[in-house]
Amino acid sequence: MCPGVLVRAMRVEIRCYGAVRNAVGEDSVALDLEEGATAGDALDALAARADGDLPADPVAMRDRRHLDRETPLADGDEVNVTGTPMPEG
């Protein structure tokens, strides 16, 4: 297997808010990630797109629930990311 080549991929839609949107320069970004990727993997990929200029501890949410970096993602997930905490529920 070649480094950097995805064997199986999933697509995750990232909705960017506040300082994250400013850093990325877009309201929404589609990320192609390896199957089994976590919220942390998505945040790392998003930081790479923003040249590492994301807020120090971005907050990721799916279905109005906070995600920790180890939370697995699935193909088609929509994840909201902001630089400040958002209420759950």
VMD Tcl script that draws the C-alpha trace (Angstrom):
set ca {
  {0.00 0.00 0.00}
  {1.28 3.47 -0.86}
  {1.44 6.12 1.90}
  {-1.24 8.77 1.54}
  {-3.48 6.61 -0.68}
  {-6.92 5.88 0.73}
  {-7.92 2.24 0.43}
  {-11.50 2.93 1.45}
  {-12.79 6.41 2.05}
  {-15.71 8.12 3.61}
  {-16.90 11.65 3.08}
  {-17.71 13.89 6.05}
  {-19.25 17.34 5.72}
  {-17.77 19.93 8.09}
  {-19.82 23.04 8.82}
  {-17.56 25.84 10.05}
  {-18.59 28.60 12.47}
  {-16.94 31.67 13.99}
  {-13.14 31.60 14.23}
  {-13.06 28.23 12.46}
  {-14.91 29.67 9.45}
  {-12.48 32.61 9.43}
  {-9.46 30.28 9.53}
  {-10.77 27.92 6.84}
  {-12.28 30.65 4.66}
  {-15.42 28.63 3.94}
  {-18.76 27.88 5.60}
  {-18.59 24.20 4.69}
  {-15.89 21.72 3.71}
  {-16.25 18.14 2.46}
  {-13.44 15.92 3.76}
  {-12.52 12.52 2.35}
  {-11.17 10.47 5.26}
  {-10.07 6.88 5.72}
  {-12.77 4.49 6.87}
  {-12.77 4.39 10.67}
  {-11.63 8.02 11.01}
  {-12.40 9.87 14.22}
  {-13.48 13.40 15.04}
  {-9.81 14.10 15.81}
  {-8.81 12.95 12.33}
  {-11.39 15.31 10.84}
  {-10.15 18.21 12.99}
  {-6.54 17.47 11.95}
  {-7.55 17.44 8.26}
  {-9.45 20.69 8.75}
  {-6.43 22.26 10.48}
  {-4.26 21.24 7.52}
  {-6.65 23.05 5.16}
  {-6.42 26.14 7.40}
  {-2.60 25.97 7.44}
  {-2.80 25.06 11.16}
  {-4.60 28.30 11.95}
  {-7.63 26.78 13.77}
  {-8.45 27.83 17.34}
  {-6.43 25.86 19.93}
  {-9.31 23.61 21.05}
  {-12.02 23.56 18.38}
  {-15.37 22.13 19.41}
  {-16.89 19.43 17.18}
  {-20.56 18.43 17.37}
  {-22.73 15.88 15.56}
  {-26.48 15.72 16.00}
  {-26.22 18.49 18.62}
  {-23.84 16.40 20.77}
  {-20.22 17.24 21.56}
  {-17.64 14.85 20.13}
  {-14.30 14.02 21.70}
  {-11.30 13.40 19.46}
  {-11.70 9.60 19.72}
  {-15.34 9.53 18.56}
  {-15.63 7.49 15.35}
  {-17.26 9.12 12.35}
  {-19.29 7.51 9.57}
  {-19.67 8.17 5.88}
  {-22.12 11.03 5.36}
  {-21.76 12.51 8.85}
  {-22.26 16.24 9.19}
  {-20.03 17.74 11.87}
  {-20.31 21.31 13.13}
  {-17.02 22.87 14.26}
  {-16.54 26.13 16.14}
  {-13.90 27.71 18.31}
  {-16.27 28.19 21.23}
  {-18.49 25.69 23.06}
  {-22.09 25.35 21.86}
  {-24.97 24.12 24.00}
  {-25.97 20.48 23.59}
  {-29.50 19.30 23.12}
}
mol new
graphics top color blue
foreach p $ca { graphics top sphere $p radius 0.5 }
foreach p [lrange $ca 0 end-1] q [lrange $ca 1 end] { graphics top cylinder $p $q radius 0.2 }
display resetview
